[in-house]
């Protein structure tokens, strides 16, 4: 699926002009941050939270720029109006790419959506573990080589993603997912200070609390993972995906996790893409 336009610093341009020169040292060295948003049936999900996280990521790595939250939201709105994605069967993902330097640049572009295999929701995903800690865990930066290599290793072993494990043996997050464990009606996940706080992570927690679940943010040792009823992943493109295997450890999909998945689907329908 190709989209004919993109936005550069608020200007709508033909997609063939969406290029970055090889001489751009900031892009080459990964001095940039990004966000991915989901557009389904004409609804852009959780724009405010994604823009806020883009700004936070930039602040963490010292990327100063001229783009306000309001300006970014306006650029996004104008691009979507130009692309005319209001039809019920239209869907895409939106990528915001902010590159630093003397003249910071903000690119906003539509990409073909990614839909996970439907069997993952009923059968669960396979995972491997990789020992790695991101330098700036709270920032969504372009410095993704170690995560990319971990993800590549997972795919080579026919797994959905790789879980990042700290030097102390604690489960942090996936290369592109947040990680949760569940026991009865209590959810457990790493403290938000130690991971990239996904927007879906935030909304799943809100939906879970609304449905009567409780949350504990605590370090989860990989060695104790068998003590939980089940485990699952969250991300923008996949929502909630149960996990059936981590390395050589197998898991069931408990009924309470199935209830949470249904509760989150309801939450998304009722939110109309807005979360406060």
C-alpha positions as CSV (number, residue, x, y, z in Angstrom):
1,X,0.0,0.0,0.0
2,X,1.5,3.3,-1.1
3,X,0.4,6.7,0.2
4,X,0.9,9.7,-2.2
5,X,1.8,12.4,0.4
6,X,3.8,13.0,3.6
7,X,4.4,16.0,5.8
8,X,7.8,17.6,6.3
9,X,7.9,20.4,9.0
10,X,4.2,20.9,8.4
11,X,4.4,21.1,4.6
12,X,2.5,18.5,2.6
13,X,4.7,17.1,-0.2
14,X,4.6,14.2,-2.7
15,X,5.9,10.9,-1.2
16,X,8.8,10.7,-3.7
17,X,10.3,13.7,-2.0
18,X,10.5,11.8,1.4
19,X,14.2,11.5,1.4
20,X,17.0,12.1,3.9
21,X,20.5,13.0,2.5
22,X,23.4,10.6,3.2
23,X,25.2,13.6,4.5
24,X,22.7,14.0,7.4
25,X,25.1,13.0,10.2
26,X,22.3,13.2,12.9
27,X,20.2,10.6,11.1
28,X,23.3,8.5,10.4
29,X,24.2,8.5,14.1
30,X,20.7,7.9,15.3
31,X,20.1,11.4,16.8
32,X,16.4,11.2,16.5
33,X,13.2,10.0,18.0
34,X,10.0,8.5,16.5
35,X,6.5,7.4,17.2
36,X,4.0,5.0,15.5
37,X,0.3,5.7,15.7
38,X,-2.6,3.5,14.6
39,X,-5.4,4.7,12.3
40,X,-8.4,2.4,12.0
41,X,-11.8,3.2,10.4
42,X,-11.0,6.8,10.3
43,X,-9.9,7.0,14.0
44,X,-6.4,8.0,15.0
45,X,-5.7,6.3,18.4
46,X,-4.3,8.3,21.3
47,X,-2.7,11.1,19.4
48,X,-2.1,13.2,22.6
49,X,-0.2,10.4,24.3
50,X,2.0,9.7,21.3
51,X,2.9,13.3,20.8
52,X,3.7,13.7,24.5
53,X,6.0,10.7,24.3
54,X,7.7,12.0,21.2
55,X,8.4,15.2,23.1
56,X,9.6,13.4,26.2
57,X,11.9,11.2,24.1
58,X,13.5,14.3,22.4
59,X,14.0,15.9,25.8
60,X,15.7,12.8,27.3
61,X,18.4,12.8,24.5
62,X,18.8,16.6,24.4
63,X,17.1,17.0,21.0
64,X,15.9,20.6,21.0
65,X,13.5,21.7,18.2
66,X,10.8,24.2,17.3
67,X,7.7,21.9,17.1
68,X,5.0,22.3,19.7
69,X,2.4,19.7,20.6
70,X,-0.3,21.8,19.0
71,X,1.7,22.2,15.8
72,X,2.5,18.5,15.5
73,X,-1.2,17.6,16.0
74,X,-2.1,20.1,13.3
75,X,0.4,18.7,10.9
76,X,-1.0,15.2,11.5
77,X,-4.5,16.4,11.0
78,X,-3.7,18.2,7.7
79,X,-1.9,15.1,6.3
80,X,-4.8,12.8,7.2
81,X,-7.2,15.2,5.5
82,X,-5.0,15.2,2.4
83,X,-4.8,11.4,2.4
84,X,-8.6,11.2,2.9
85,X,-8.6,8.1,5.1
86,X,-12.1,8.4,6.3
87,X,-13.6,5.4,4.6
88,X,-14.5,2.6,7.0
89,X,-12.2,0.0,5.3
90,X,-9.2,2.3,5.3
91,X,-6.4,1.6,7.8
92,X,-2.8,2.7,8.1
93,X,-0.1,3.4,10.6
94,X,1.4,6.9,11.0
95,X,5.1,7.3,11.7
96,X,6.4,10.5,13.2
97,X,10.2,10.9,12.7
98,X,12.0,13.8,14.5
99,X,15.6,14.3,13.6
100,X,17.8,16.7,15.5
101,X,20.6,19.0,14.5
102,X,21.0,22.7,13.6
103,X,17.8,22.5,11.6
104,X,15.6,19.8,13.2
105,X,13.2,18.1,10.8
106,X,9.8,16.5,11.5
107,X,8.6,13.9,9.1
108,X,5.0,12.5,9.3
109,X,4.1,9.7,6.9
110,X,1.5,7.0,6.5
111,X,2.6,3.4,6.3
112,X,0.8,0.1,5.5
113,X,-0.6,-1.3,8.7
114,X,0.8,-4.4,10.4
115,X,-1.7,-7.0,11.4
116,X,-0.4,-9.9,13.6
117,X,-1.4,-13.5,12.7
118,X,-4.9,-14.0,14.2
119,X,-3.7,-17.3,15.6
120,X,-1.5,-15.5,18.1
121,X,-4.5,-14.3,20.0
122,X,-5.9,-17.7,20.6
123,X,-2.7,-19.8,20.7
124,X,-0.1,-17.4,22.1
125,X,3.3,-16.2,20.9
126,X,6.7,-17.8,21.3
127,X,9.5,-15.7,22.8
128,X,13.3,-15.9,23.3
129,X,15.3,-13.9,25.9
130,X,18.3,-11.7,25.2
131,X,20.5,-10.0,27.8
132,X,20.5,-6.3,26.9
133,X,19.6,-3.0,28.6
134,X,18.8,0.0,26.4
135,X,20.8,3.2,27.2
136,X,17.8,5.4,27.4
137,X,14.9,3.1,28.3
138,X,12.3,5.9,28.5
139,X,13.1,7.3,25.1
140,X,12.0,5.9,21.7
141,X,15.1,6.7,19.8
142,X,16.6,5.7,16.4
143,X,19.4,3.9,18.1
144,X,17.8,0.5,17.6
145,X,20.7,-1.8,16.4
146,X,20.9,-4.1,19.5
147,X,17.1,-4.4,19.6
148,X,17.0,-5.0,15.9
149,X,19.6,-7.8,16.2
150,X,17.6,-9.3,19.1
151,X,14.4,-9.2,17.1
152,X,16.2,-10.7,14.1
153,X,17.4,-13.6,16.3
154,X,13.9,-14.1,17.5
155,X,12.5,-14.3,14.0
156,X,15.2,-16.7,12.9
157,X,13.9,-19.0,15.7
158,X,10.3,-18.5,14.5
159,X,9.4,-16.4,17.6
160,X,7.3,-13.3,17.8
161,X,9.8,-11.1,19.7
162,X,12.7,-11.2,22.1
163,X,12.5,-10.2,25.7
164,X,15.2,-8.0,27.0
165,X,16.8,-9.2,30.3
166,X,18.8,-7.0,32.6
167,X,22.2,-7.8,34.0
168,X,20.4,-8.7,37.2
169,X,18.2,-11.3,35.4
170,X,15.1,-9.1,35.4
171,X,12.6,-9.1,32.6
172,X,12.3,-5.6,31.1
173,X,10.4,-5.5,27.9
174,X,10.3,-6.8,24.3
175,X,12.3,-5.2,21.5
176,X,9.0,-3.6,20.4
177,X,6.5,-4.6,23.1
178,X,5.8,-4.2,26.7
179,X,5.7,-7.2,29.0
180,X,3.1,-8.2,31.6
181,X,2.5,-11.2,33.9
182,X,-0.9,-12.1,35.4
183,X,-1.9,-13.9,38.5
184,X,-5.6,-14.2,39.2
185,X,-6.8,-10.5,38.7
186,X,-3.4,-8.8,39.4
187,X,-1.1,-7.6,36.6
188,X,2.6,-7.3,37.1
189,X,5.0,-5.3,34.9
190,X,8.4,-3.7,35.2
191,X,8.4,-0.2,36.7
192,X,7.9,2.5,34.0
193,X,11.2,4.1,34.9
194,X,13.0,1.0,33.6
195,X,11.2,0.6,30.2
196,X,9.7,2.5,27.3
197,X,6.2,3.2,28.6
198,X,4.2,2.2,25.6
199,X,0.9,4.1,24.9
200,X,-0.8,0.7,24.7
201,X,0.7,-0.2,28.0
202,X,-0.9,2.9,29.5
203,X,-4.3,2.2,28.0
204,X,-4.2,-1.5,28.9
205,X,-3.6,-0.6,32.5
206,X,-6.5,1.9,32.4
207,X,-8.8,-0.7,30.9
208,X,-7.7,-3.4,33.3
209,X,-8.4,-1.2,36.4
210,X,-11.8,-0.3,34.9
211,X,-12.5,-4.0,34.6
212,X,-11.6,-4.8,38.3
213,X,-7.9,-5.8,37.8
214,X,-5.1,-4.5,40.0
215,X,-1.6,-3.5,39.0
216,X,1.8,-4.0,40.6
217,X,4.8,-2.3,39.0
218,X,7.7,-4.5,40.2
219,X,10.9,-6.1,38.9
220,X,10.1,-9.6,37.6
221,X,13.1,-12.0,37.8
222,X,13.2,-14.4,34.8
223,X,13.8,-17.2,37.2
224,X,10.4,-16.6,38.9
225,X,8.3,-16.4,35.7
226,X,6.8,-19.8,36.3
227,X,5.0,-18.5,39.4
228,X,2.4,-16.6,37.3
229,X,-0.8,-17.8,35.7
230,X,0.2,-16.4,32.4
231,X,2.1,-13.7,30.6
232,X,1.4,-11.4,27.7
233,X,2.7,-8.6,25.5
234,X,1.2,-5.2,24.4
235,X,2.0,-2.9,21.5
236,X,0.3,-0.4,19.2
237,X,-0.2,-2.8,16.3
238,X,-1.0,-6.0,18.3
239,X,-3.0,-4.7,21.3
240,X,-2.7,-7.7,23.8
241,X,-1.0,-10.9,22.7
242,X,-0.7,-13.9,25.1
243,X,2.6,-15.7,25.3
244,X,2.7,-19.5,25.2
245,X,6.5,-20.0,25.5
246,X,9.6,-18.2,26.7
247,X,12.7,-20.1,25.8
248,X,11.9,-23.6,27.0
249,X,9.2,-22.5,29.5
250,X,5.5,-23.1,28.5
251,X,2.5,-21.1,29.6
252,X,-1.3,-21.5,29.4
253,X,-3.7,-18.6,28.5
254,X,-5.7,-18.2,31.7
255,X,-9.4,-17.2,31.6
256,X,-8.6,-13.9,33.4
257,X,-6.3,-13.0,30.6
258,X,-9.0,-13.7,28.0
259,X,-11.4,-11.5,30.0
260,X,-8.8,-8.7,30.0
261,X,-8.4,-9.0,26.2
262,X,-12.1,-8.7,25.8
263,X,-12.2,-5.7,28.2
264,X,-9.5,-4.0,26.2
265,X,-11.3,-4.4,22.9
266,X,-14.4,-2.8,24.6
267,X,-12.2,0.0,25.9
268,X,-10.9,0.7,22.4
269,X,-14.3,0.8,20.9
270,X,-15.7,3.1,23.6
271,X,-12.6,5.4,23.7
272,X,-13.0,6.6,20.0
273,X,-9.3,7.1,20.0
274,X,-9.2,9.5,23.0
275,X,-7.6,8.7,26.4
276,X,-7.2,11.2,29.2
